[in-house]
């Protein structure tokens, strides 16, 4: 999940590596979260694609830091 701000729109590929919503669009964010919560396989595919994109685009240190953030977020699901 990310909003269309800063570098997020360059990092995320909607439908492939995650979902993107407009900044301040709480209903849109809620819908995107519910879509992924209702389709665990899709969420896992997006997570794996996002991880690979980060590994391909960033240094190991940057990728590890981003990976830890996502791991913490997914652990809360």
Backbone as CSV, one residue per row, in Angstrom:
resi,resn,N_x,N_y,N_z,CA_x,CA_y,CA_z,C_x,C_y,C_z
1,UNK,0.827,-1.165,0.000,0.000,0.000,0.000,0.876,1.234,0.000
2,UNK,0.539,2.142,-0.832,1.218,3.426,-0.783,0.317,4.489,-1.403
3,UNK,0.671,5.718,-1.119,-0.087,6.822,-1.704,0.743,7.447,-2.818
4,UNK,0.081,8.174,-3.643,0.745,8.815,-4.781,1.470,10.084,-4.323
5,UNK,2.487,9.906,-3.526,3.289,11.024,-3.055,4.759,10.655,-3.123
6,UNK,5.591,11.655,-3.226,7.028,11.429,-3.215,7.465,10.394,-4.223
7,UNK,8.374,9.550,-3.784,8.946,8.535,-4.671,8.111,7.266,-4.734
8,UNK,7.058,7.177,-3.932,6.262,5.958,-3.922,5.698,5.627,-5.294
9,UNK,5.287,6.655,-6.030,4.706,6.372,-7.345,5.739,5.844,-8.325
10,UNK,7.025,6.037,-8.036,8.073,5.486,-8.879,8.447,4.068,-8.446
11,UNK,8.196,3.737,-7.196,8.573,2.434,-6.668,7.513,1.374,-6.875
12,UNK,6.280,1.775,-6.730,5.189,0.801,-6.780,4.587,0.720,-8.170
13,UNK,4.272,-0.493,-8.566,3.568,-0.732,-9.822,2.193,-1.269,-9.432
14,UNK,1.153,-0.434,-9.537,-0.174,-0.852,-9.105,-0.603,-2.165,-9.753
15,UNK,-1.108,-3.067,-8.901,-1.564,-4.360,-9.377,-0.460,-5.403,-9.484
16,UNK,0.790,-4.983,-9.483,1.907,-5.922,-9.581,2.701,-5.976,-8.279
17,UNK,3.125,-4.812,-7.783,3.927,-4.780,-6.565,3.170,-4.184,-5.389
18,UNK,1.930,-3.840,-5.585,1.139,-3.283,-4.495,-0.064,-2.529,-5.011
19,UNK,-0.684,-1.815,-4.118,-1.830,-0.980,-4.445,-1.453,0.466,-4.160
20,UNK,-1.934,1.364,-4.985,-1.651,2.782,-4.818,-2.973,3.536,-4.721
21,UNK,-3.039,4.442,-3.757,-4.239,5.257,-3.583,-3.848,6.726,-3.547
22,UNK,-4.803,7.568,-3.842,-4.557,9.001,-3.778,-4.373,9.428,-2.325
23,UNK,-3.514,10.394,-2.108,-3.289,10.924,-0.774,-4.602,11.465,-0.215
24,UNK,-4.919,11.066,1.001,-6.130,11.528,1.656,-7.380,10.744,1.300
25,UNK,-7.257,9.722,0.461,-8.415,8.936,0.038,-8.613,7.760,0.993
26,UNK,-9.181,8.050,2.152,-9.381,7.003,3.155,-10.282,5.879,2.650
27,UNK,-11.402,6.177,1.962,-12.221,5.074,1.443,-11.463,4.222,0.420
28,UNK,-10.669,4.863,-0.431,-9.884,4.118,-1.408,-8.847,3.239,-0.741
29,UNK,-8.221,3.747,0.306,-7.244,2.963,1.057,-7.927,1.771,1.713
30,UNK,-9.083,2.011,2.314,-9.819,0.922,2.961,-10.187,-0.159,1.944
31,UNK,-10.646,0.236,0.773,-11.002,-0.733,-0.258,-9.787,-1.539,-0.705
32,UNK,-8.652,-0.858,-0.878,-7.434,-1.554,-1.304,-6.978,-2.550,-0.243
33,UNK,-7.029,-2.150,1.015,-6.647,-3.050,2.107,-7.579,-4.259,2.140
34,UNK,-8.872,-4.017,2.023,-9.830,-5.125,2.045,-9.623,-6.081,0.872
35,UNK,-9.282,-5.534,-0.302,-9.016,-6.405,-1.460,-7.863,-7.349,-1.164
36,UNK,-6.789,-6.816,-0.599,-5.635,-7.668,-0.321,-5.895,-8.625,0.840
37,UNK,-6.636,-8.177,1.833,-6.959,-9.068,2.946,-7.856,-10.216,2.502
38,UNK,-8.661,-9.983,1.486,-9.564,-11.029,1.017,-8.900,-11.968,0.005
39,UNK,-7.707,-11.620,-0.459,-7.002,-12.457,-1.442,-5.544,-12.603,-1.017
40,UNK,-5.319,-13.527,-0.091,-3.971,-13.708,0.471,-2.947,-14.068,-0.606
41,UNK,-3.347,-14.899,-1.561,-2.405,-15.292,-2.618,-1.964,-14.078,-3.437
42,UNK,-2.891,-13.202,-3.759,-2.551,-11.983,-4.500,-1.628,-11.097,-3.663
43,UNK,-1.935,-10.986,-2.381,-1.093,-10.179,-1.491,0.324,-10.749,-1.438
44,UNK,0.438,-12.060,-1.362,1.764,-12.691,-1.333,2.504,-12.486,-2.650
45,UNK,1.786,-12.623,-3.776,2.428,-12.390,-5.083,2.933,-10.950,-5.177
46,UNK,2.106,-10.007,-4.751,2.524,-8.598,-4.798,3.724,-8.360,-3.893
47,UNK,3.692,-8.964,-2.708,4.818,-8.811,-1.785,6.105,-9.363,-2.362
48,UNK,6.023,-10.519,-2.997,7.210,-11.121,-3.604,7.717,-10.271,-4.773
49,UNK,6.782,-9.750,-5.577,7.182,-8.902,-6.705,7.792,-7.601,-6.206
50,UNK,7.229,-7.047,-5.138,7.778,-5.808,-4.576,9.181,-6.053,-4.023
51,UNK,9.356,-7.180,-3.344,10.678,-7.512,-2.811,11.702,-7.618,-3.940
52,UNK,11.325,-8.323,-4.998,12.252,-8.482,-6.118,12.577,-7.137,-6.766
53,UNK,11.565,-6.284,-6.894,11.790,-4.956,-7.487,12.770,-4.158,-6.640
54,UNK,12.606,-4.216,-5.329,13.523,-3.497,-4.436,14.932,-4.063,-4.576
55,UNK,15.051,-5.383,-4.597,16.377,-5.996,-4.737,17.032,-5.605,-6.058
56,UNK,16.226,-5.507,-7.109,16.752,-5.148,-8.423,17.124,-3.671,-8.527
57,UNK,16.415,-2.819,-7.788,16.560,-1.380,-7.955,17.451,-0.697,-6.912
58,UNK,17.709,-1.356,-5.788,18.398,-0.691,-4.690,19.568,-1.524,-4.189
59,UNK,20.420,-0.877,-3.408,21.558,-1.584,-2.826,21.055,-2.574,-1.777
60,UNK,21.904,-3.488,-1.387,21.533,-4.495,-0.394,21.114,-3.854,0.920
61,UNK,21.824,-2.835,1.368,21.480,-2.186,2.628,20.110,-1.526,2.543
62,UNK,19.839,-0.852,1.438,18.528,-0.222,1.267,17.435,-1.279,1.207
63,UNK,17.687,-2.351,0.471,16.694,-3.420,0.324,16.424,-4.108,1.656
64,UNK,17.462,-4.358,2.438,17.275,-5.000,3.734,16.435,-4.126,4.656
65,UNK,16.677,-2.825,4.647,15.902,-1.915,5.477,14.444,-1.895,5.075
66,UNK,14.187,-1.818,3.788,12.809,-1.819,3.291,12.161,-3.177,3.576
67,UNK,12.916,-4.249,3.413,12.399,-5.589,3.695,11.991,-5.749,5.150
68,UNK,12.781,-5.187,6.062,12.429,-5.257,7.485,11.118,-4.518,7.761
69,UNK,10.945,-3.372,7.125,9.710,-2.610,7.315,8.516,-3.431,6.863
70,UNK,8.604,-4.023,5.672,7.487,-4.834,5.176,7.256,-6.058,6.047
71,UNK,8.324,-6.705,6.523,8.174,-7.868,7.385,7.434,-7.507,8.666
72,UNK,7.750,-6.343,9.222,7.058,-5.895,10.426,5.597,-5.623,10.138
73,UNK,5.315,-5.031,8.984,3.922,-4.743,8.627,3.129,-6.022,8.403
74,UNK,3.696,-6.989,7.664,2.987,-8.231,7.397,2.819,-9.069,8.644
75,UNK,3.753,-8.956,9.603,3.624,-9.700,10.849,2.411,-9.253,11.651
76,UNK,1.959,-8.034,11.417,0.800,-7.508,12.136,-0.521,-7.945,11.517
77,UNK,-0.483,-8.542,10.322,-1.731,-8.954,9.670,-2.318,-10.202,10.290
